[in-house]
Amino acid sequence: MPVRPYDDPCGVARALAAVGERWSLLVVRELLLGPKRFAELSRGLPGMSQNVLSQRLRDLQAAGVLTRHVLGPPVSAGVYELTDWGRQLEPVLLALGRWGARAPLTSVAGLSVDALMLALRTTYVPGLAAGLRGVVQLRLGVDSFTVEIAGEDLRITRGTAERADAGVDTDPATLRDVVFGRRGLADAVAAGAATVTGDRDTAARLLGSFRRPDPAGTVGTGPTAG
């Protein structure tokens, strides 16, 4: 079905006409860190049927938010990638993540790997990593991310760094528990749920520099989350 227009010239209404359909912004979330194949998008959005995913990809492509192109040999596979205009949604999604993380948590589902990386971006507290500079390689199963820390700046990119000060191999659920204080890094390592290589202090300080936000309606805003 075509998106129903709001007949409202406001920029907010025009934005919602482009990305306001159910699942649309979550598709954008899954592409913030780089291009993905259809199967990879579907894996990151397990509650979304493939038919709906196909429709949303068509809608977002028609709106100019993303594009599809075919990788050359030896891969020869189609991938979806945000356009320059689509990438401008990154601060919007970060702000939504911070705002939404203060709402009651009603889901027991796990975070997708890309959603977890977004959560790291929105819950990073620079004061907890004062003076820390370095590169940490996060390996989460088949997914690998490079985290660069330089004071108040935290950058996360998909892929493997040429040089890393430390490496952390674990699974998304364990990483989520460690960074949000439900489990200590030493305990995860001792139990075999995580492996740390290189500079352990850099890895430990990075993973200790995130804080959950205060729930909406409490006094003070506290750190924010995605």
N, C-alpha and C positions, 0 to 999 in steps of 0.2 A: 504494500500500500504506500502511496506517496505521502510524504510528510505533510500534515495539514498546516497551512500557514496561519500565523497569528493575526495577520492584517494589522500589525503594529510596527511603526518605523523605529522603535527603540532598539539600540544595539543589543540589549539583552535578549529581546525577542528574536532578533535576527540570528544571534548566536545559538539560541535554543532550536531554531529551525534547522541549523546545520548539525548540531551535536546533542540535541536534547532528547532524542529517542532513547528508550530503554537499551542499555548495554553500550551505547555509542561511546561514552567517555571511558568506559572500561576497556574498550578496544584501543582507544588512544593511549590509555595507560600502559597497555602491553607493548606499545610500539615506541614509547618514549626513549628507551635505551638502544634502539636500533631496529632494523628490518627483521621481519619474521615470516616464515612460511605459514600457510593456512593451518597445518597440523600443529605447529608451535603455538599459534594463537588459540586454537581449540584447547590445547593442553593447559594453557594459562587461565582459561575461562570454562571450567568443567560444567558449570551450571547452565551454560548457553548451548542450545542445540546448534548443529552445524548449518541447518537451514537458516536460522536466525542470524548466525555469524555471517553467512554468505550475503544475506540481505543488507546487514549493517555495513559490510565492506563495500558493497555497491553504493549504498547511500552516502557513505563518507567519501568515496572516490568521486561521486557525482558532485558533492559539495566542495571538492577541492581540498579536503583535509588530508587525504592520503592518496598514494599512487601505487600501482602494481607494475612490476617489471620482472623480466625473466633473467636470471643469472646465466652467464655463459658456461660452456663446458669447463670442467667435467660435471658440474652440478646440474645445469639445465633445469632449474626449478623456479617457479614463480614465487616472489616475495612481495610483501606489503610494507610500505615505508611512508612515514609522515612527510608531507610537503613542508616547505618553509613556513607556510601559514599554519599548518597543523602543529608544527613544533612550537609555535608561539602559545600553544595551550599548556605548556609545561608549568609556568607559574600559576596558571589557573587551577590545574590539578593539585599542585602542591598546597595552594591555599585551601582548596576543598578538602584535601586530606587532613590538614591541620584542624579545620573547622569540624569535619565529620568525626574525627577521632575523639572528640569530647562528647559525642552522643553515646547512649547506652549500647554496649556490645551485645547483640542478640544472636550472632552466628557462632557456631562451634566449628565451622569449616576452617581449613588452613589457608594461609595467605598464598597466593601465587608467588613465584620467585620474584617477578617484576614488581608486584605489589609490596613485597617485603623490602625491596630496594627503595621504593618510594617512601615507605615508612621510615627507613633509615635517614633519608633526606629530610623528612619533616620532624623527626624527633632528636636530631643531632643538637647537642648543647655545647657550643664552643668552649665555654668555661671549664667543662669537665675534661677537655683535651688541651688545656692551656700549654703552649710551647711545643705541642706535638706536631711533628712534620714527618711524613713518610708515605710509603705505598704498601698497601696490604692486598694480597690476592685472596679473594673469596672464591672457593670452589664448592658449589652446591650440586652434587651429582653431575649431570651433563652441562650445567650452567656454570660459567665462570665470569667473575666481575672484578674489575680493578678499582680499588678505593684509594683515592689520594686525599691525604689530610694535610692542611696547611693553615693552622690557626682556626679562623672562623669559616674557612672554606672547606667544604666536603664535596668531592666530585666522585661520581660513580659512573663507570663506563662498562659496557659489555665487552668481554674478551680478556685476553691474557696480557699482562704487562711485560715489557722487555726486561724490567728490573723491579723487584719487589723486596722490601725490607722484611716482610713476614708473609706467611701464607696460612690460611685457615681452611681446612677441609671438614665439612660437616653437612648436615641436611637442613632444609629451611626451618623445620619445626624446632630443632635444637638451637639454631642461630637465633630464632625469635625468642626462645626462652632465655638465652644467655643475655642478649642485648636489653631485654626488658625486665631483667632481674629475677626471673623465676628459677634460674639455675646458674650456678657459678661456672665459669670457664674451666677451672681446675677440675670440678666434678665431672663435667662433660668429657674432658680429656681422659680422666681416670677411668671412666666408664666405657671408653672407646667410641663415644658418640662424636668426638671431634679430635682433629689432629692439628697441632700448631707447629709450623716450621719457621726457621729464621729467628728474628728478634721477637721473643715472646712478650717483652714489655710493651713494644709498639702494638702488637696484636691485642694484648689485654687492655691497654689504655684506649684503643679505638673502640673495642666492644663495650667498654664501660662509659662511653660518652653519649649515651642515649637515655632519655627519660620519657615515660608516658605522661600525657597531659592530665590536668585536673578535669574531672567531669564537668559538663555544662551545669551552671547554676551554683557552683561552689565559689567561695571567695578567692579572688586572684585567678590569673589565667594559667600560670605555670608553663612548662615547656609544652610544645605542641607535637601532634603525631599525625601520621598518615594512615 
